[in-house]
Amino acid sequence: MDNKWRIETTAVQGGYEPKSGEPRVLPIYQSTTYKYDTCEQVAKLFDLEAPGHMYTRISNPTLEALEKKMAMMEGGIGAMATSSGQAATMIAIMTICSSGEHIVAANTLYGGSFSLLKTTFEKFGIDVTFVDPELSLEALKSYIQPNTKAVFAETIGNPLLNILDFNKFAMLAHDNQLPLIVDNTFATPYLCRPIEHGADIVIHSCTKYIDGHATSVGGMIIDSGQFDWTNGKFPEMTSPDASYHGVVYVRDFKEAAYITKARVQLLRDMGSTMSPFNGFLMSVGLETLPLRMERHSENALSIAKWLEQHDQIEWVVYPGLDSHPSHALAKEYLPLGCSGVLTFGVKGGREAGEKLINNLKMIALVVHVADTRSCMLHPASTTHRQLTEEEQLASGVRPDLIRFSVGIENIEDIKADIEQALRQ
């Protein structure tokens, strides 16, 4: 497989190489089990001494092809599919973080990620400090503790749409010998490749733009293979794993230590496995990702500029606008476009915004974001509902905020639907 392909080619051709006479399109290996000829072969699989698939909870040929494609597109050395983006976030952190330890996370996270880190991790004994990503590097360093194990952020915050200052956050992590974990869901590897900007681990909710058609739930973890796990802060990577007869991940799997541990220990024990059928749909979705992200970004920028001039709109937030606080970072890290999500408020506040959403005809009200179809949502009463009002405001969720996922429909049809709804 040619790793020098440009990303558009990798999206179509990467991950699966059929041999002569084999299916041209990636098959769905809808099987839980795999046949072997001898007990010795299976024993080597379970001892991690030989490559292969022992059970679909841990790996599967369809998912393996998707993982290879995602790793190629993100510039990583390996990847692992999960049952959802939430599972990817959970496993990415718990692979290196245990009870009594700590992580630092940006406070401008997706509501589900915020709840996972704040509420569920607390039950696991993992402490999380949420920080304002706009703080200076020196101020951010003050939140690092002796037991801190990672720094966590999103390329494009949800729903504030702030762009991560990769240089600052990479320095924060690496100056303290910590990995930088970045959720790249909204940007996708077509618009931004975090590993090129200092990220060590990249995660995705593949449910969004990777699938792209609102058909399948799934997640992905990509390992850069560049972090030094032998710096003394990660004994779980350098000490024997009793569940595999003393395997030492760094010693036995070198640069693939992290992604191997995530698979054979965390995915094995938690069972947060993507189905092969979903993996097939994700792989098909990836084939058109570059084309779709171009159109999503083009449409979203056009809508943002139009709304910004509309006399019934109070405010608009989109990184592609000159008015956005992260516009300079967007030009630096997302030169091909700023993705398809924007937020805005209607004059008249929350009640007026709800009326707008209720009056839409083509644009749907759904609890989703980032697929081909345009949709709107009121985060304060849905995705961020479990947060307190103070936590919502800290995450950028104003009471009147409407999140608009701009689809790939004709731009004039999108505008016309909003216009008729505003007239009512």
NUTORVEX-894479 format. One record per residue (C-alpha): x, y, z. Coordinates in steps of 0.5 Angstrom, whole numbers. Layout:
east X north Y up Z $
...
***
This chain:
east 0 north 0 up 0 $
east 3 north 7 up -2 $
east 4 north 11 up 4 $
east 6 north 17 up -1 $
east -1 north 18 up -4 $
east -5 north 24 up -3 $
east -10 north 24 up 2 $
east -16 north 24 up -4 $
east -13 north 18 up -7 $
east -12 north 14 up 0 $
east -19 north 16 up 2 $
east -21 north 12 up -4 $
east -16 north 6 up -5 $
east -12 north 6 up 2 $
east -13 north 0 up 7 $
east -15 north -5 up 3 $
east -11 north -9 up -3 $
east -15 north -14 up -6 $
east -11 north -20 up -9 $
east -12 north -23 up -16 $
east -19 north -26 up -17 $
east -21 north -23 up -10 $
east -27 north -18 up -9 $
east -25 north -11 up -12 $
east -30 north -8 up -6 $
east -28 north -9 up 1 $
east -32 north -15 up 4 $
east -36 north -15 up 10 $
east -33 north -21 up 14 $
east -39 north -22 up 18 $
east -36 north -27 up 23 $
east -35 north -27 up 30 $
east -30 north -33 up 29 $
east -24 north -35 up 25 $
east -22 north -42 up 23 $
east -15 north -45 up 25 $
east -11 north -51 up 24 $
east -7 north -53 up 30 $
east -8 north -51 up 37 $
east -1 north -48 up 37 $
east -3 north -43 up 32 $
east -9 north -40 up 36 $
east -4 north -40 up 42 $
east 1 north -36 up 39 $
east -5 north -31 up 37 $
east -7 north -31 up 45 $
east 0 north -30 up 47 $
east 1 north -24 up 42 $
east 6 north -28 up 38 $
east 3 north -28 up 31 $
east -1 north -23 up 27 $
east -8 north -25 up 26 $
east -16 north -25 up 28 $
east -18 north -29 up 34 $
east -24 north -26 up 36 $
east -28 north -20 up 33 $
east -29 north -17 up 39 $
east -22 north -15 up 39 $
east -20 north -15 up 31 $
east -24 north -17 up 24 $
east -21 north -16 up 17 $
east -27 north -11 up 15 $
east -25 north -7 up 21 $
east -17 north -8 up 20 $
east -18 north -5 up 13 $
east -22 north 1 up 16 $
east -17 north 2 up 21 $
east -11 north 2 up 16 $
east -14 north 7 up 12 $
east -16 north 12 up 18 $
east -8 north 11 up 20 $
east -6 north 13 up 13 $
east -10 north 19 up 12 $
east -8 north 21 up 19 $
east -1 north 20 up 18 $
east -1 north 15 up 24 $
east 2 north 8 up 25 $
east -4 north 4 up 27 $
east -11 north 5 up 29 $
east -17 north 2 up 33 $
east -24 north 2 up 31 $
east -29 north 3 up 37 $
east -37 north 2 up 38 $
east -38 north 10 up 38 $
east -34 north 16 up 39 $
east -35 north 16 up 46 $
east -32 north 9 up 47 $
east -26 north 12 up 43 $
east -25 north 18 up 48 $
east -26 north 13 up 54 $
east -21 north 8 up 52 $
east -16 north 13 up 49 $
east -15 north 16 up 56 $
east -16 north 9 up 60 $
east -11 north 6 up 56 $
east -6 north 10 up 60 $
east -10 north 13 up 66 $
east -12 north 9 up 72 $
east -15 north 11 up 79 $
east -12 north 16 up 83 $
east -9 north 20 up 76 $
east -11 north 26 up 73 $
east -12 north 29 up 66 $
east -12 north 37 up 64 $
east -18 north 38 up 58 $
east -20 north 44 up 55 $
east -27 north 46 up 57 $
east -30 north 47 up 50 $
east -31 north 40 up 49 $
east -37 north 37 up 46 $
east -43 north 36 up 52 $
east -42 north 28 up 52 $
east -35 north 28 up 52 $
east -35 north 34 up 58 $
east -40 north 29 up 62 $
east -36 north 23 up 61 $
east -29 north 26 up 63 $
east -33 north 30 up 69 $
east -38 north 25 up 72 $
east -36 north 18 up 69 $
east -29 north 19 up 70 $
east -30 north 21 up 77 $
east -33 north 15 up 79 $
east -27 north 11 up 76 $
east -22 north 15 up 81 $
east -20 north 19 up 75 $
east -19 north 27 up 76 $
east -20 north 32 up 71 $
east -19 north 39 up 71 $
east -22 north 43 up 65 $
east -18 north 49 up 63 $
east -20 north 55 up 58 $
east -16 north 54 up 52 $
east -15 north 61 up 51 $
east -10 north 62 up 57 $
east -3 north 63 up 56 $
east 2 north 57 up 56 $
east 5 north 59 up 63 $
east -2 north 60 up 66 $
east -4 north 53 up 63 $
east 2 north 50 up 66 $
east 0 north 51 up 73 $
east -6 north 46 up 72 $
east -1 north 40 up 71 $
east 0 north 36 up 77 $
east 5 north 30 up 79 $
east 0 north 25 up 77 $
east -3 north 28 up 70 $
east -2 north 23 up 65 $
east -5 north 27 up 59 $
east -8 north 33 up 56 $
east -14 north 33 up 52 $
east -17 north 38 up 47 $
east -21 north 38 up 40 $
east -19 north 41 up 34 $
east -25 north 45 up 33 $
east -29 north 46 up 39 $
east -36 north 44 up 40 $
east -40 north 48 up 40 $
east -36 north 54 up 41 $
east -32 north 53 up 34 $
east -26 north 55 up 37 $
east -20 north 52 up 33 $
east -14 north 49 up 38 $
east -8 north 53 up 38 $
east -4 north 46 up 37 $
east 3 north 49 up 38 $
east 1 north 52 up 45 $
east -2 north 45 up 47 $
east 3 north 41 up 44 $
east 8 north 45 up 48 $
east 4 north 44 up 54 $
east 4 north 37 up 54 $
east 11 north 35 up 51 $
east 14 north 40 up 56 $
east 11 north 36 up 62 $
east 13 north 29 up 58 $
east 5 north 28 up 57 $
east 2 north 26 up 51 $
east -3 north 31 up 47 $
east -10 north 27 up 45 $
east -14 north 31 up 40 $
east -21 north 30 up 38 $
east -21 north 31 up 30 $
east -28 north 29 up 29 $
east -31 north 36 up 26 $
east -24 north 37 up 22 $
east -23 north 30 up 19 $
east -16 north 28 up 17 $
east -18 north 32 up 10 $
east -18 north 39 up 13 $
east -13 north 38 up 19 $
east -8 north 32 up 21 $
east -7 north 34 up 28 $
east -1 north 29 up 28 $
east 3 north 34 up 24 $
east 2 north 39 up 29 $
east 4 north 36 up 35 $
east -2 north 31 up 37 $
east 0 north 24 up 39 $
east -6 north 21 up 39 $
east -12 north 23 up 35 $
east -19 north 20 up 36 $
east -26 north 21 up 32 $
east -33 north 20 up 33 $
east -34 north 16 up 26 $
east -41 north 17 up 27 $
east -40 north 24 up 24 $
east -37 north 26 up 18 $
east -33 north 20 up 17 $
east -39 north 16 up 16 $
east -42 north 22 up 13 $
east -49 north 19 up 12 $
east -52 north 18 up 19 $
east -53 north 11 up 18 $
east -48 north 8 up 23 $
east -45 north 10 up 30 $
east -37 north 8 up 31 $
east -31 north 11 up 33 $
east -23 north 11 up 32 $
east -17 north 12 up 36 $
east -10 north 13 up 31 $
east -3 north 13 up 34 $
east 2 north 17 up 32 $
east 7 north 12 up 34 $
east 12 north 18 up 36 $
east 11 north 19 up 44 $
east 16 north 16 up 48 $
east 13 north 12 up 53 $
east 19 north 10 up 57 $
east 20 north 17 up 60 $
east 18 north 14 up 67 $
east 11 north 17 up 67 $
east 8 north 11 up 64 $
east 9 north 4 up 68 $
east 3 north 1 up 65 $
east 7 north 1 up 58 $
east 14 north -1 up 61 $
east 12 north -6 up 66 $
east 10 north -14 up 65 $
east 2 north -15 up 63 $
east 0 north -21 up 67 $
east -6 north -22 up 63 $
east -1 north -24 up 57 $
east 4 north -28 up 61 $
east 9 north -22 up 62 $
east 8 north -18 up 55 $
east 12 north -11 up 56 $
east 8 north -7 up 51 $
east 14 north -2 up 49 $
east 19 north -7 up 49 $
east 15 north -12 up 45 $
east 11 north -7 up 40 $
east 16 north -2 up 40 $
east 12 north 5 up 37 $
east 6 north 1 up 37 $
east 6 north 0 up 44 $
east 0 north 5 up 46 $
east -5 north 2 up 40 $
east -3 north -5 up 42 $
east -5 north -4 up 49 $
east -11 north -1 up 47 $
east -14 north -6 up 43 $
east -11 north -13 up 47 $
east -13 north -10 up 54 $
east -18 north -5 up 54 $
east -22 north -7 up 48 $
east -22 north -14 up 50 $
east -24 north -12 up 57 $
east -29 north -7 up 55 $
east -32 north -10 up 49 $
east -33 north -3 up 46 $
east -33 north -6 up 39 $
east -35 north -3 up 32 $
east -39 north -8 up 28 $
east -36 north -11 up 21 $
east -42 north -8 up 18 $
east -41 north -1 up 21 $
east -34 north -1 up 19 $
east -36 north -3 up 12 $
east -41 north 3 up 11 $
east -35 north 8 up 14 $
east -30 north 5 up 9 $
east -35 north 7 up 4 $
east -36 north 14 up 7 $
east -29 north 15 up 7 $
east -28 north 15 up 0 $
east -32 north 21 up -1 $
east -30 north 25 up 5 $
east -25 north 30 up 1 $
east -31 north 32 up -4 $
east -36 north 32 up 2 $
east -32 north 36 up 6 $
east -30 north 41 up 1 $
east -38 north 42 up 0 $
east -39 north 43 up 7 $
east -34 north 48 up 8 $
east -36 north 52 up 2 $
east -43 north 52 up 4 $
east -42 north 53 up 11 $
east -38 north 59 up 10 $
east -43 north 62 up 5 $
east -49 north 61 up 10 $
east -45 north 64 up 15 $
east -43 north 71 up 11 $
east -51 north 71 up 9 $
east -53 north 70 up 16 $
east -48 north 75 up 19 $
east -52 north 81 up 14 $
east -59 north 78 up 16 $
east -63 north 83 up 20 $
east -66 north 78 up 24 $
east -60 north 75 up 26 $
east -57 north 77 up 33 $
east -50 north 74 up 32 $
east -46 north 68 up 28 $
east -40 north 64 up 30 $
east -36 north 61 up 24 $
east -28 north 60 up 24 $
east -28 north 62 up 17 $
east -31 north 69 up 18 $
east -26 north 75 up 20 $
east -30 north 76 up 26 $
east -29 north 70 up 29 $
east -23 north 70 up 35 $
east -20 north 64 up 32 $
east -20 north 66 up 25 $
east -12 north 67 up 25 $
east -11 north 60 up 28 $
east -17 north 57 up 22 $
east -12 north 60 up 17 $
east -6 north 57 up 20 $
east -9 north 50 up 21 $
east -15 north 49 up 17 $
east -13 north 52 up 10 $
east -18 north 48 up 6 $
east -24 north 50 up 10 $
east -27 north 50 up 17 $
east -32 north 44 up 16 $
east -39 north 45 up 16 $
east -42 north 47 up 23 $
east -44 north 54 up 25 $
east -48 north 57 up 31 $
east -52 north 63 up 31 $
east -57 north 67 up 35 $
east -64 north 70 up 32 $
east -66 north 76 up 35 $
east -71 north 75 up 40 $
east -67 north 70 up 44 $
east -69 north 63 up 45 $
east -76 north 63 up 44 $
east -75 north 66 up 37 $
east -70 north 61 up 36 $
east -74 north 55 up 37 $
east -80 north 58 up 33 $
east -75 north 58 up 27 $
east -73 north 51 up 28 $
east -80 north 49 up 29 $
east -82 north 53 up 22 $
east -76 north 49 up 18 $
east -78 north 45 up 12 $
east -72 north 42 up 9 $
east -67 north 43 up 14 $
east -69 north 38 up 20 $
east -69 north 38 up 27 $
east -65 north 32 up 29 $
east -60 north 30 up 35 $
east -54 north 29 up 30 $
east -49 north 33 up 27 $
east -44 north 33 up 21 $
east -48 north 29 up 15 $
east -50 north 30 up 8 $
east -57 north 33 up 10 $
east -57 north 40 up 13 $
east -60 north 40 up 21 $
east -61 north 45 up 27 $
east -61 north 43 up 34 $
east -61 north 47 up 41 $
east -56 north 45 up 45 $
east -58 north 48 up 51 $
east -64 north 43 up 52 $
east -61 north 37 up 48 $
east -53 north 35 up 47 $
east -51 north 40 up 53 $
east -58 north 39 up 58 $
east -54 north 35 up 63 $
east -49 north 41 up 64 $
east -51 north 46 up 69 $
east -52 north 53 up 66 $
east -45 north 55 up 69 $
east -42 north 49 up 65 $
east -46 north 51 up 59 $
east -44 north 58 up 59 $
east -36 north 56 up 60 $
east -37 north 51 up 54 $
east -40 north 56 up 50 $
east -47 north 54 up 50 $
east -51 north 61 up 51 $
east -59 north 60 up 52 $
east -60 north 62 up 45 $
east -55 north 58 up 41 $
east -57 north 54 up 35 $
east -52 north 49 up 32 $
east -53 north 49 up 25 $
east -50 north 43 up 21 $
east -50 north 45 up 14 $
east -51 north 40 up 9 $
east -48 north 39 up 2 $
east -55 north 41 up -1 $
east -56 north 47 up -6 $
east -54 north 53 up -2 $
east -60 north 57 up -5 $
east -65 north 52 up -3 $
east -61 north 52 up 4 $
east -62 north 59 up 5 $
east -69 north 59 up 2 $
east -71 north 54 up 8 $
east -68 north 59 up 13 $
east -71 north 65 up 10 $
east -78 north 62 up 10 $
east -78 north 60 up 17 $
east -75 north 67 up 19 $
east -81 north 70 up 16 $
east -86 north 66 up 20 $
***
